[in-house]
Amino acid sequence: MGLLEGKRALITGGTTGLGLAVARRFLAEGARVVITGRDPGLGGQAEQALGPEARFVAADAADPDAVASSVSVAAAHLGGLDVLVNNAGVGVTARLIDTPLADYDRVMNVNVRGCLLYAQHAYPHLARNRGCMIHIASDAGIWGEQAIGLYSVTKAAVVMLGKMLALDGGPDGVRSNVLCPGDIWPGMRHMGPPGEQDSTKQDGAEGGDDWPMPPIGRIGQAGDVAAAAVFYASDQAEFITGTTLLVDGGMTAGYLQRERGAGNRASELLAGAVWRGALAVEGGSEDGSTNVLPAGPACTAWCRALPRRY
């Protein structure tokens, strides 16, 4: 018998990437699932791939009415809810200071408001079954990434949202925990610059070959995050709530490790004109780590050159 045998789960943003991987793993562990997403075409493909125990419901996490409707449809279809996985998310590749208001509203509405609205609408169903919420944030919400500044801000908000919901849910036995993926392939590689909608296409080297290598020695896979989600959703985690779990291969274990990897990668990406006077380099050390400081307009190019990750 699987770890999630008989459980009923709603997974937002479940048509591609991490959400789809979580749905697959939940099904393999005995759960029934409803997935949401904005694209009916992708939703139909995912539903077919997942099999008869899964259903797709079209919903945009930025639309309050769509959120409410999708929760109602999921609960009716499944006969209740035991697990909510708040995975839907978008981003924009820009420094926070350069982010237009329209992009701010779009990203905040999906990543933060949408997360809260799903929690609010799912809560009565979860409370009836002493269920749980799992919120997918990011390591960018722990230490921030300038290249995706607003995304980092929203994921930091999700971390705190998960904690507050744990306090609210305690009396009803509703658990709330946060997963923070790090270097996970395929990651959020469909983010676009300001003014552009996210694409479902992936770009860059296959398998994350151009990403900084975590201390564990490999780039993470969506299945690594799905496995952590299964644990949080299972009865084995019934005394665990209000926590934040980094699934990042050790990338946040220490600043020096991160600086070496990121600094070396930035050196490769920005060789040439950018290095000639556009950047100031401070504090070079014998082990090869440096502080790379963009100067003036080059900062935007620097942000865009860095690998985009969860």
LUMFI-550659 format. One line per field, with one value per residue (C-alpha): x, y, z; residue number from 1. Coordinates in steps of 0.1 Angstrom, whole numbers, always signed. Each point is the difference from the previous one (the first is absolute). Example, Ala and Ser with C-alpha at 12.3 -4.5 7.8 and 13.67 -1.06 7.14 Angstrom:
2
X = c(+123, +14);
Y = c(-45, +34);
Z = c(+78, -7);
k = c(1, 2);
***
This chain:
310
X = c(+0, +13, +8, -30, -25, -35, +10, -16, +23, -4, +32, +1, +23, +0, +2, +38, +32, +0, -38, -3, +28, -18, -32, +17, +16, -32, -18, +27, -4, -37, -15, -27, +8, -15, +25, -6, +17, -7, +5, -28, +21, +28, -26, -15, +34, +9, -34, +5, +35, -9, -28, -35, +7, +8, -21, +9, -19, +8, +8, +22, +13, -2, -37, -19, -32, +20, +18, -33, -16, +30, +0, -37, +3, +30, -18, -31, +18, +22, -26, +21, +35, +29, +29, +5, +32, +5, +23, -12, +25, +14, +30, +17, +37, +9, +16, -27, +7, -6, -33, -30, -32, -20, +25, +0, -37, +0, +27, -13, -35, +10, +28, -13, -37, -8, +18, -21, -32, +5, +8, -31, -24, +15, +2, -36, +5, +35, -13, -27, +27, +30, +17, +31, +13, +33, +12, +27, +23, +37, +35, -3, -24, +26, +30, -13, +12, +5, -7, -35, -5, -38, -3, +24, -22, -32, +16, +12, -36, -11, +24, -16, -35, +6, +10, -30, -23, +15, -9, -35, -5, +14, -34, -16, +29, +8, +37, +19, +35, +22, +24, +28, +15, +34, +18, -28, -3, -20, -5, -16, +19, -31, +1, +1, +10, -24, -32, +2, -22, +17, +6, -5, +31, +33, +33, +37, +20, -17, +1, +13, +35, +7, -11, +23, +6, -14, +23, -19, +16, -30, -29, -32, -30, -37, -3, +22, -26, -29, +15, +1, -36, -11, +16, -17, -33, +3, -11, +37, +2, -31, +20, +18, -14, +13, +33, +20, +19, +28, +3, +32, +28, +18, +2, -11, +23, +27, +7, +35, -12, -27, +24, +25, -25, -19, +32, +16, -32, -4, +36, -7, -33, +13, +34, +8, -14, -20, +32, +19, -9, -37, +5, +20, +16, +8, +18, +15, +12, +24, -29, -14, -31, -7, -26, -13, -17, -18, +4, -26, -20, +21, -20, -30, +22, +15, -34, -11, +32, -3, -16, -37, -12, -27);
Y = c(+0, +35, +27, +21, -28, +14, +36, +27, +28, +33, +11, +34, +7, -38, -2, +3, +0, -6, +0, -28, -20, +4, -12, -31, -9, +5, -23, -26, +2, -7, +35, +14, +34, +31, +23, +36, +22, +29, -19, -24, -16, -9, -10, -25, -15, -2, -16, -26, -8, -3, -24, -6, +10, +35, +29, +34, +32, +32, +28, +30, +5, +38, -2, -2, -14, -27, -9, -4, -20, -23, -9, -7, -22, -19, -7, -11, -23, -15, -1, +23, +12, -13, +18, +34, +6, +37, -3, +26, +27, +25, +23, +28, +3, +35, +18, +10, +36, -4, -20, +18, +3, -22, -29, +6, -4, -31, -19, +10, -10, -35, -8, +16, +9, -31, -22, +16, -2, -37, -6, +19, -18, -34, +4, -11, -32, -6, +7, -27, -26, +14, +5, +20, +28, -1, +33, -1, +30, +2, +3, +35, +7, -8, +20, +18, +2, +34, -13, -9, +25, +1, -37, -2, +24, -20, -33, +16, +10, -36, -13, +23, -7, -37, +7, +21, -26, -26, +21, +6, -37, -15, -1, -19, -23, +16, -1, +26, -4, +15, -16, +22, -16, +11, -11, -22, -9, +12, +28, +34, +4, +13, +34, +29, +37, +27, +2, -36, -28, -32, -26, -37, -7, -9, +17, -5, -32, -32, -12, +32, -5, +37, +4, +3, -34, -6, -16, -33, -3, +1, +22, -8, -16, +6, -34, +12, +26, -24, -24, +27, +10, -37, +0, +32, -12, -34, -11, -4, +38, +4, +19, +22, +35, +35, -12, +10, -27, +9, -25, +14, -25, +22, +32, +21, -19, +26, +33, -9, -31, +21, +29, -23, -16, +32, +21, -25, -3, +38, +2, -23, +17, +36, -4, +27, +35, -2, -7, +29, +27, -9, -20, +6, -31, +1, -23, -26, -30, -29, -24, +18, +16, +36, +27, +10, +34, +12, +37, +21, -14, -31, -12, -8, -21, -17, -10, -14, -19, -19, -35, +1, -25, -8);
Z = c(+0, -9, +25, -13, -5, -1, +3, -22, -12, -19, -17, -15, -30, -6, -38, -3, +19, +37, +3, -25, +17, +33, -15, -15, +33, +20, -24, +3, +38, -2, +0, -24, -13, -17, -17, -11, -26, -23, -33, -9, -27, +24, +26, -23, -9, +37, +9, -27, +10, +37, -6, +13, +37, -11, -12, -14, +9, -19, +25, +2, +35, -5, -5, +34, -16, -19, +32, +19, -28, -4, +37, -1, -31, +14, +33, -17, -24, +27, +27, +22, +4, +21, -17, -16, -20, -7, -30, -26, -5, -25, -1, -19, -8, +12, +29, +26, -6, -37, +3, -14, +20, -24, +5, +38, +1, -22, +19, +34, -9, -10, +24, +32, -3, -20, +26, +28, -18, -7, +36, +11, -23, +6, +38, +9, -19, +15, +35, -3, -7, +21, -34, -10, -22, -18, -15, -27, +6, -11, +14, -16, +28, +26, -13, -31, -35, -16, -35, +11, +27, +1, -2, +31, +19, -7, +10, +33, +5, -7, +27, +26, -13, +6, +36, +8, -15, +22, +30, -13, -9, +32, +20, -29, -6, -34, -6, -22, -13, -26, -25, -15, -31, -11, -31, -14, -36, -19, +24, -7, -33, -18, +18, -24, +2, +12, -21, -13, +11, +12, -26, +4, -21, +16, -11, +7, +3, +6, +36, +14, -12, +1, +36, +31, +14, +36, +26, -4, -34, -23, -12, +17, -18, +4, +16, +29, +9, -7, +25, +27, -8, +5, +34, +11, -13, +17, +35, +8, +3, +22, +27, -25, -7, -5, -15, -30, -18, -25, -28, -15, +1, +26, -19, +30, +24, -1, -17, -12, -19, -17, -8, -17, -22, -9, -4, -23, -21, -2, -12, -29, -9, +1, -16, -25, -1, +33, +19, -16, +25, +4, +31, +32, +15, +37, +24, -22, +21, -5, -3, -29, +16, -7, +5, -34, +1, -32, -7, -17, -30, +0, +30, -21, -24, +30, +14, -33, -5, +32, -1, +9, +25, +25);
k = c(1, 2, 3, 4, 5, 6, 7, 8, 9, 10, 11, 12, 13, 14, 15, 16, 17, 18, 19, 20, 21, 22, 23, 24, 25, 26, 27, 28, 29, 30, 31, 32, 33, 34, 35, 36, 37, 38, 39, 40, 41, 42, 43, 44, 45, 46, 47, 48, 49, 50, 51, 52, 53, 54, 55, 56, 57, 58, 59, 60, 61, 62, 63, 64, 65, 66, 67, 68, 69, 70, 71, 72, 73, 74, 75, 76, 77, 78, 79, 80, 81, 82, 83, 84, 85, 86, 87, 88, 89, 90, 91, 92, 93, 94, 95, 96, 97, 98, 99, 100, 101, 102, 103, 104, 105, 106, 107, 108, 109, 110, 111, 112, 113, 114, 115, 116, 117, 118, 119, 120, 121, 122, 123, 124, 125, 126, 127, 128, 129, 130, 131, 132, 133, 134, 135, 136, 137, 138, 139, 140, 141, 142, 143, 144, 145, 146, 147, 148, 149, 150, 151, 152, 153, 154, 155, 156, 157, 158, 159, 160, 161, 162, 163, 164, 165, 166, 167, 168, 169, 170, 171, 172, 173, 174, 175, 176, 177, 178, 179, 180, 181, 182, 183, 184, 185, 186, 187, 188, 189, 190, 191, 192, 193, 194, 195, 196, 197, 198, 199, 200, 201, 202, 203, 204, 205, 206, 207, 208, 209, 210, 211, 212, 213, 214, 215, 216, 217, 218, 219, 220, 221, 222, 223, 224, 225, 226, 227, 228, 229, 230, 231, 232, 233, 234, 235, 236, 237, 238, 239, 240, 241, 242, 243, 244, 245, 246, 247, 248, 249, 250, 251, 252, 253, 254, 255, 256, 257, 258, 259, 260, 261, 262, 263, 264, 265, 266, 267, 268, 269, 270, 271, 272, 273, 274, 275, 276, 277, 278, 279, 280, 281, 282, 283, 284, 285, 286, 287, 288, 289, 290, 291, 292, 293, 294, 295, 296, 297, 298, 299, 300, 301, 302, 303, 304, 305, 306, 307, 308, 309, 310);
***
